[in-house]
Amino acid sequence: MEPMSWPKRLPPLRKIVIADAGPLIAFARINQLGLLTQVFEGVLVTDEVFNECTMRTDFPETKVICEAFHNKQLQRCDTPTLHFELALCVDVGEASAIAVALELGYGVLMDDKAGRSMAKNLGIATIGTVGVLVLAKQKRLIPALKPLLEQLTQSGYFLGDSLINKALLLVGEG
């Protein structure tokens, strides 16, 4: 896989990422979970993140996420005990993803600001939902970025205007 081109200040991501709940829910809401396995060779999910994603059985994205596990698009992984110490600063899902990333040497797919900051401080490569969509557009896996960003915001997923504008400029849609 080519080194990640956005944002430039981060180390390159490896072929496998450890996902947090936020991006999984975001991709499920816009029916694009399969895009993750086109961008990455593997997407690992801790039990804590799985539980966070699936505890609300009345949410439509819960079914989509469960199907992605059933279809092996997402793989569950064990969490090292180190995550309990990390959970003092971030929620248990983020802490578990960061702990696995530290143990296995993979990057994290995470949108939470505090979690991303902790991961970066620990030397872990990070990418968020918008970053994955930018990579997908750069790899020509999606025809356009803007409609997917609009779907995300319409579904209630918060994306800042500056992030949206930066992403659209990066892919020539700004």
C-alpha positions in Angstrom: 0.0 0.0 0.0 1.3 3.5 -0.8 2.1 5.8 2.1 -0.9 7.9 3.2 -0.9 11.2 1.5 -3.2 13.0 3.9 -2.6 14.4 6.4 1.2 14.6 5.6 2.4 14.9 9.2 1.5 11.3 10.1 3.6 8.2 9.6 2.3 5.9 6.8 -0.5 3.5 7.7 0.1 -0.2 7.3 -2.3 -2.5 5.5 -4.3 -3.3 8.6 -6.1 -0.8 10.9 -7.7 -1.1 14.3 -11.2 0.5 14.0 -13.0 2.5 16.7 -16.8 2.7 16.8 -17.3 6.1 15.3 -16.0 5.4 11.8 -17.7 2.0 11.7 -21.0 3.7 12.5 -20.4 6.4 10.0 -19.6 4.0 7.1 -22.6 1.9 8.1 -24.9 4.9 8.0 -23.9 5.6 4.4 -23.8 1.9 3.4 -20.0 2.1 2.6 -18.5 -0.3 5.2 -17.2 -2.4 2.3 -15.1 0.5 1.2 -12.9 -0.1 4.3 -11.8 -3.5 2.9 -11.0 -1.9 -0.5 -8.8 0.7 1.2 -7.2 -1.6 3.8 -6.4 -5.3 3.6 -7.8 -5.8 7.1 -10.0 -4.0 9.6 -9.7 -5.3 13.2 -12.3 -4.5 15.9 -12.0 -5.1 19.6 -14.8 -6.6 21.6 -15.3 -3.3 23.4 -15.7 -1.5 20.1 -18.0 -4.3 18.7 -20.2 -4.0 21.8 -20.3 -0.2 21.5 -21.4 -0.5 17.8 -24.1 -3.1 18.4 -25.6 -2.3 21.8 -28.5 -0.4 20.2 -30.3 -3.1 18.2 -32.9 -0.5 17.1 -30.3 1.5 15.1 -30.2 0.5 11.4 -26.4 0.7 11.4 -26.2 -2.1 14.0 -27.5 -4.6 11.4 -25.1 -3.4 8.8 -22.1 -3.7 11.1 -23.2 -7.2 12.3 -23.5 -8.3 8.6 -20.0 -6.9 8.0 -18.7 -9.2 10.7 -20.7 -12.2 9.4 -19.3 -11.5 5.9 -15.7 -11.3 7.3 -15.3 -7.6 6.2 -14.5 -6.9 9.8 -12.5 -9.1 12.1 -12.7 -9.2 15.9 -9.5 -9.2 17.9 -8.5 -9.7 21.6 -7.6 -6.6 23.7 -4.5 -6.5 25.9 -5.0 -5.6 29.5 -3.1 -2.3 28.9 -6.3 -0.7 27.7 -7.6 -0.4 31.2 -4.8 2.2 32.0 -5.6 4.0 28.7 -9.3 4.1 29.6 -8.5 6.6 32.3 -8.1 9.2 29.5 -10.4 8.1 26.7 -13.4 5.8 26.5 -13.0 2.1 26.7 -13.5 1.6 22.9 -10.8 4.0 22.0 -8.5 2.7 24.7 -8.9 -0.9 23.5 -8.2 0.1 19.8 -5.1 2.0 20.9 -3.9 -0.8 23.0 -4.2 -3.3 20.1 -2.5 -0.9 17.8 0.4 -0.5 20.2 0.7 -4.3 20.6 0.5 -5.1 16.9 2.1 -2.1 15.4 -1.0 -1.1 13.3 -2.7 2.3 12.8 -6.1 3.3 14.2 -9.2 4.3 12.3 -10.7 6.8 14.8 -12.6 10.1 14.7 -12.6 11.0 18.4 -10.3 14.0 19.0 -9.0 12.8 22.4 -8.4 9.3 21.2 -6.6 10.5 18.1 -4.4 12.8 20.2 -3.5 9.9 22.5 -2.7 7.6 19.6 -0.5 10.2 17.9 1.3 10.9 21.2 2.0 7.2 21.4 3.4 7.2 17.9 0.4 5.4 16.3 -0.6 6.4 12.8 -4.2 7.6 12.7 -6.8 8.2 10.1 -10.5 9.1 10.4 -13.6 8.6 8.4 -12.9 11.6 6.1 -9.3 10.5 5.6 -10.5 7.1 4.4 -12.9 8.7 2.0 -10.1 10.9 0.7 -7.9 7.9 0.1 -10.8 6.1 -1.6 -11.3 9.0 -3.9 -7.6 9.2 -4.7 -7.6 5.5 -5.4 -10.6 6.0 -7.7 -12.7 3.6 -5.5 -15.5 6.3 -5.4 -16.5 8.7 -8.2 -17.0 11.7 -5.9 -16.3 12.6 -2.3 -18.9 15.4 -1.8 -22.0 13.3 -2.0 -20.7 10.9 0.7 -19.8 13.8 3.0 -23.3 15.2 2.5 -24.8 11.8 3.3 -22.7 11.6 6.5 -23.8 15.1 7.7 -27.4 14.4 6.8 -27.3 11.2 8.8 -26.3 13.2 11.9 -22.6 12.5 11.8 -20.7 15.7 12.7 -18.1 16.9 10.4 -16.6 20.3 10.7 -16.8 22.7 7.8 -13.0 23.2 7.7 -12.5 19.5 7.5 -15.0 19.1 4.7 -13.5 22.0 2.8 -9.9 20.7 3.2 -10.9 17.2 2.0 -12.8 18.5 -1.0 -9.8 20.7 -2.0 -7.5 17.7 -1.7 -9.5 15.7 -4.2 -10.2 18.6 -6.5 -13.8 19.0 -5.7 -13.4 22.3 -3.7 
